[in-house]
Every structure is written in structure tokens, then in C-alpha cells.
Amino acid sequence: MYVPILTLLLTLSAPAGQPAKDTTHHQLFTAGVASGLMGGLYDGFYPIDSLVTKGDFGLGAPDKIDGELLFLDGKAYQTQYTGKTTEVLHRQQLTPFSMINFFHTDLTFTVHQSMDRAALYHYLDSLLPNMNGLYAIHIKGKFSHLKTRAFPPVHEAPYPPLAGMLGLQHFFQFNACAGDLVGYRLPAYMDNTNIAGYHFHYLSDARDAGGHIVDLAIADVVITVSILDSYTLQIPTSPAFDHFDFKQNRQEDIKSVEKGSK
């Protein structure tokens, strides 16, 4: 069950007498709150079939954090802790936290040289100098190396914080592989509500492998960027959410979970 969408900020208004700007392809939609997920709000509440009406590109977590979710070309994919990656065909499946947008290519860059994760992020920063902007980023091509992870599902509430489950992660290594990275660079003011900085999930060309990116090295890729200018947040209605302590700052937990280690 969910309540009406809360529009947070940044939606532009047209001058009087002019039609409102169509922001369909420039809005990020988020179901759930990132700091809530970090603190143990793993019960899904928003159905994937509703989520894909809000966008065709994105990432998130499945119900009970059973692995990782990725959305590409309007399809949803799940990578479980076993490494099994499949298209989500039961669209009534729920997510506790996901972000999605309609991807519209605003910028394109081709990279023919090898870069590790730090070099890639530095390069992207040089291409996207507005550090307070919202960007959806699609990286497609060949990778020298990828390291991904997925969490096993939880079973009994109350659930532990996600940073306390790092020892349960399952890691996957891929060398000389090809596929898609789906992700975002979000600004610092969105941390705790979303996840600030870079955040990517992987899907192989064969659509049979994936996961949350922990480390990477690109070889030959095309980078496309969709510039976003607004976002909306769908909050759950549940006793666990109603009584969750959002006063606790979970930025360090978010950083640990993102990199896969303390």
C-alpha cells in the first residue's frame, strides 16, 4: 500500500500564459527512502508494474533485499545472491527502494582507453561539472574487469541494518566482459533520501549476470547521460516506516554499503 506522491523540489514553472514544460524525460522517481533501507526497511511496498510506468531506466532493491534490481529499456532484471540473473516477469513483485527515470540522451561520450573506477569517476566529473545536478548515466560496452555483489534475502523481522549484513554479501568477478552499467550521480543534498555520488548496477549482454558495482575497469565504452531536473518521492505506509528513526545520520552506512566494506 502506498500514499500519494510527494513532490520534493526542482520542478520548473512556466511563465504565465505559456504551457508548462514537459518534464517526463527529466524527472527521477524514487520509491522508498535510502536511509530507511540502510536501517532495515526491507519489506517491499511498491509494485514493479507501477514502477515501470515512471521510467525505463533505473536500479533498486527487491523485496526482502533478495539481490539487486536493474531497469533497462523498460524491462526489470533481478540478480540474486546466487548470481542468477533473470528478467522479472511477475510484475506484482514489490520493491522497498528503487529509483527510475525515462532515459533521454542529452550527452554522449566514447571512451577507447582503459580506466579504473577512480579514473572513470574523475573523468565523469570533468564531463559533468555541475556537482549539484542530477544525472542518469548509461555505460555500454566492454569492461576489463567488474566486481559486483548481491545480498541474500532476509526472513524474520526485525531486520538488521544493511551495513551489519556486509559479511553476508556474495561477490562476483567478471573479466573481459561486455554489457551495461545503469546508474546515477546524485548531489550531496539528496543523501539519506537517495544515495549521493555514483551508484551503478551491471547487466551482461547475455542478460544472465549482474549485481551492484563494487569495482570496475572499463576497456571500450559509450557513455550516455540523461540530465534530470526534478525528483519525486513515494513513501510507504507501514508501522515500521511510521516509527523508523530518521534522525539518525546513516551517511557512513550508505558509503560502506556502496563500496561493499567498512
C-alpha positions as CSV (number, residue, x, y, z in Angstrom):
1,M,0.0,0.0,0.0
2,Y,1.3,3.5,-0.8
3,V,0.2,7.1,-0.4
4,P,0.1,9.9,-3.0
5,I,3.5,11.0,-4.4
6,L,5.3,13.8,-2.5
7,T,6.9,16.2,-5.0
8,L,10.1,17.4,-3.3
9,L,11.8,20.1,-5.3
10,L,13.2,21.5,-8.5
11,T,10.1,21.2,-10.8
12,L,10.2,24.3,-13.0
13,S,7.2,26.5,-13.5
14,A,6.4,28.1,-16.9
15,P,5.7,31.9,-17.1
16,A,2.1,32.9,-17.1
17,G,0.4,32.4,-20.5
18,Q,2.9,29.7,-21.5
19,P,2.3,25.9,-21.4
20,A,4.0,24.0,-18.6
21,K,7.3,22.4,-19.5
22,D,7.1,18.6,-20.2
23,T,9.5,17.1,-17.7
24,T,8.6,13.5,-18.4
25,H,12.1,12.7,-19.6
26,H,13.8,14.8,-16.9
27,Q,12.3,13.6,-13.7
28,L,13.7,11.0,-11.2
29,F,11.1,8.9,-9.4
30,T,12.1,7.2,-6.2
31,A,10.0,4.6,-4.3
32,G,11.2,4.4,-0.7
33,V,13.8,6.2,1.3
34,A,17.5,5.2,1.1
35,S,18.3,5.7,4.8
36,G,15.3,3.6,5.6
37,L,16.6,0.8,3.5
38,M,20.0,1.2,5.2
39,G,18.3,0.9,8.6
40,G,16.4,-2.3,7.8
41,L,13.2,-1.3,6.0
42,Y,13.4,-4.2,3.5
43,D,9.7,-5.0,3.1
44,G,8.6,-4.2,-0.4
45,F,5.7,-1.9,-0.8
46,Y,5.7,-0.5,-4.4
47,P,4.9,-2.9,-7.3
48,I,7.3,-3.2,-10.2
49,D,4.5,-2.9,-12.7
50,S,3.7,0.5,-11.3
51,L,7.4,1.5,-11.1
52,V,8.0,0.9,-14.9
53,T,5.2,3.4,-15.7
54,K,7.5,6.0,-14.1
55,G,10.6,5.2,-16.2
56,D,12.5,2.8,-18.4
57,F,16.0,3.1,-16.7
58,G,17.0,2.7,-13.1
59,L,18.0,0.5,-10.2
60,G,16.9,-0.7,-6.8
61,A,16.4,-3.5,-4.3
62,P,13.9,-6.4,-4.4
63,D,11.5,-7.2,-1.6
64,K,13.4,-8.5,1.5
65,I,16.6,-7.3,-0.3
66,D,16.7,-10.6,-2.3
67,G,19.6,-9.4,-4.5
68,E,19.7,-6.3,-6.8
69,L,17.3,-4.8,-9.3
70,L,18.1,-3.1,-12.6
71,F,15.8,-1.5,-15.1
72,L,16.8,-1.1,-18.8
73,D,14.7,-0.4,-21.9
74,G,11.6,-0.8,-19.8
75,K,12.4,-4.2,-18.5
76,A,13.3,-5.2,-14.9
77,Y,16.1,-7.6,-14.1
78,Q,17.0,-9.2,-10.7
79,T,20.4,-10.6,-9.7
80,Q,20.1,-12.9,-6.7
81,Y,22.8,-13.7,-4.2
82,T,23.5,-17.0,-6.1
83,G,24.5,-14.9,-9.1
84,K,21.4,-16.0,-11.0
85,T,20.1,-13.1,-13.1
86,T,16.7,-13.1,-14.8
87,E,14.1,-10.8,-16.1
88,V,11.4,-10.0,-13.6
89,L,8.2,-11.4,-15.2
90,H,5.9,-11.2,-12.2
91,R,5.4,-7.5,-12.2
92,Q,3.4,-7.6,-8.9
93,Q,6.8,-8.2,-7.2
94,L,7.4,-5.4,-4.7
95,T,10.4,-3.2,-4.0
96,P,11.3,-1.4,-0.8
97,F,13.6,1.1,-2.6
98,S,14.1,1.9,-6.3
99,M,14.9,4.9,-8.5
100,I,13.9,5.2,-12.1
101,N,13.5,7.7,-14.9
102,F,12.7,7.9,-18.6
103,F,16.2,8.0,-20.2
104,H,16.6,10.7,-22.8
105,T,20.2,11.0,-24.2
106,D,21.5,14.6,-23.7
107,L,25.2,13.8,-23.8
108,T,27.3,11.1,-25.5
109,F,30.9,10.3,-25.0
110,T,33.0,7.4,-26.4
111,V,36.0,6.1,-24.4
112,H,38.5,3.8,-26.1
113,Q,41.1,3.7,-23.2
114,S,41.3,1.7,-20.0
115,M,40.2,3.3,-16.8
116,D,39.8,2.0,-13.3
117,R,36.9,3.1,-11.1
118,A,38.6,6.2,-9.7
119,A,39.8,7.4,-13.1
120,L,36.4,6.8,-14.6
121,Y,34.6,8.8,-11.9
122,H,37.2,11.6,-12.2
123,Y,36.6,11.6,-16.0
124,L,32.8,11.8,-15.5
125,D,33.2,14.7,-13.0
126,S,35.1,16.6,-15.7
127,L,32.2,16.0,-18.1
128,L,29.6,16.9,-15.6
129,P,30.9,19.9,-13.8
130,N,27.6,20.8,-12.1
131,M,28.2,19.0,-8.8
132,N,24.6,19.8,-7.7
133,G,23.0,18.4,-10.8
134,L,21.1,15.1,-11.2
135,Y,22.4,12.7,-13.8
136,A,21.3,9.3,-15.1
137,I,24.3,7.6,-16.7
138,H,24.4,4.6,-19.0
139,I,27.7,3.0,-19.8
140,K,27.7,0.3,-22.5
141,G,30.5,-1.7,-24.0
142,K,33.5,-3.8,-22.9
143,F,35.0,-4.0,-19.5
144,S,38.4,-5.3,-18.5
145,H,37.1,-6.2,-15.0
146,L,34.0,-5.9,-13.0
147,K,33.3,-6.9,-9.4
148,T,29.6,-7.0,-8.3
149,R,27.7,-8.1,-5.3
150,A,24.2,-9.1,-4.1
151,F,22.8,-9.7,-0.7
152,P,20.8,-12.8,0.4
153,P,17.2,-12.3,1.4
154,V,16.2,-11.6,5.0
155,H,13.5,-13.8,6.6
156,E,12.5,-12.6,10.1
157,A,11.8,-9.1,11.3
158,P,13.1,-7.0,13.0
159,Y,15.8,-6.9,10.2
160,P,19.4,-5.8,10.9
161,P,20.8,-2.7,9.3
162,L,22.3,-3.3,5.9
163,A,25.8,-2.3,7.0
164,G,25.6,-5.1,9.6
165,M,25.0,-7.6,6.8
166,L,28.1,-6.8,4.8
167,G,29.6,-10.2,5.8
168,L,26.7,-11.9,4.1
169,Q,27.3,-10.4,0.6
170,H,28.1,-12.6,-2.3
171,F,30.7,-11.2,-4.7
172,F,31.0,-12.0,-8.4
173,Q,34.1,-11.3,-10.6
174,F,33.9,-10.8,-14.4
175,N,36.9,-10.4,-16.7
176,A,36.9,-9.3,-20.4
177,C,33.1,-9.0,-20.3
178,A,30.5,-6.9,-22.1
179,G,27.2,-5.3,-21.0
180,D,25.6,-2.3,-19.5
181,L,26.1,-0.2,-16.4
182,V,22.9,1.6,-15.2
183,G,23.4,4.3,-12.7
184,Y,23.3,7.8,-11.4
185,R,25.3,10.6,-10.0
186,L,23.2,12.4,-7.4
187,P,24.2,15.5,-5.4
188,A,25.0,15.6,-1.7
189,Y,21.7,17.2,-0.7
190,M,19.9,14.0,-1.8
191,D,21.9,11.8,0.5
192,N,19.8,9.8,3.1
193,T,16.7,10.3,0.9
194,N,18.5,8.8,-2.1
195,I,22.2,7.8,-2.5
196,A,24.5,10.7,-3.3
197,G,27.5,10.2,-5.6
198,Y,27.9,7.4,-8.1
199,H,25.8,4.3,-7.9
200,F,25.8,1.6,-10.7
201,H,24.4,-1.8,-11.3
202,Y,25.6,-4.2,-14.0
203,L,23.8,-6.3,-16.6
204,S,25.7,-8.6,-19.0
205,D,24.9,-8.6,-22.7
206,A,23.6,-12.1,-22.3
207,R,21.3,-10.9,-19.5
208,D,22.5,-13.7,-17.3
209,A,24.8,-11.9,-14.9
210,G,24.7,-8.6,-12.9
211,G,24.7,-7.0,-9.5
212,H,25.7,-3.9,-7.7
213,I,29.1,-2.5,-8.9
214,V,31.8,-2.7,-6.2
215,D,34.8,-2.2,-8.6
216,L,35.4,-1.9,-12.3
217,A,37.8,-1.2,-15.1
218,I,36.4,-0.1,-18.5
219,A,38.0,-1.0,-21.8
220,D,35.9,0.4,-24.7
221,V,32.6,2.0,-23.9
222,V,30.0,4.5,-24.9
223,I,28.7,6.8,-22.1
224,T,25.3,8.4,-22.5
225,V,23.9,10.9,-20.0
226,S,20.3,11.9,-19.3
227,I,20.2,15.3,-17.4
228,L,17.4,15.4,-14.8
229,D,15.9,18.5,-13.2
230,S,13.3,17.2,-10.7
231,Y,12.5,14.3,-8.5
232,T,9.6,12.8,-6.7
233,L,9.5,10.5,-3.7
234,Q,6.9,7.8,-2.9
235,I,6.8,7.0,0.8
236,P,5.5,3.7,2.2
237,T,2.7,3.4,4.8
238,S,3.6,0.7,7.3
239,P,4.1,0.6,11.1
240,A,7.8,0.0,10.6
241,F,8.1,3.1,8.4
242,D,5.9,5.2,10.7
243,H,8.2,4.5,13.7
244,F,11.5,4.5,11.9
245,D,14.1,6.9,13.4
246,F,15.2,9.1,10.5
247,K,17.1,11.4,12.9
248,Q,20.0,9.0,12.8
249,N,22.5,10.0,10.1
250,R,23.3,7.0,8.0
251,Q,25.7,8.6,5.5
252,E,28.6,6.4,6.7
253,D,26.4,3.3,6.4
254,I,25.5,4.3,2.9
255,K,29.2,4.7,2.0
256,S,30.0,1.3,3.5
257,V,27.2,-0.4,1.7
258,E,28.0,1.3,-1.6
259,K,31.7,0.1,-1.6
260,G,30.8,-3.3,0.0
261,S,33.1,-2.9,3.0
262,K,33.5,-0.9,6.2
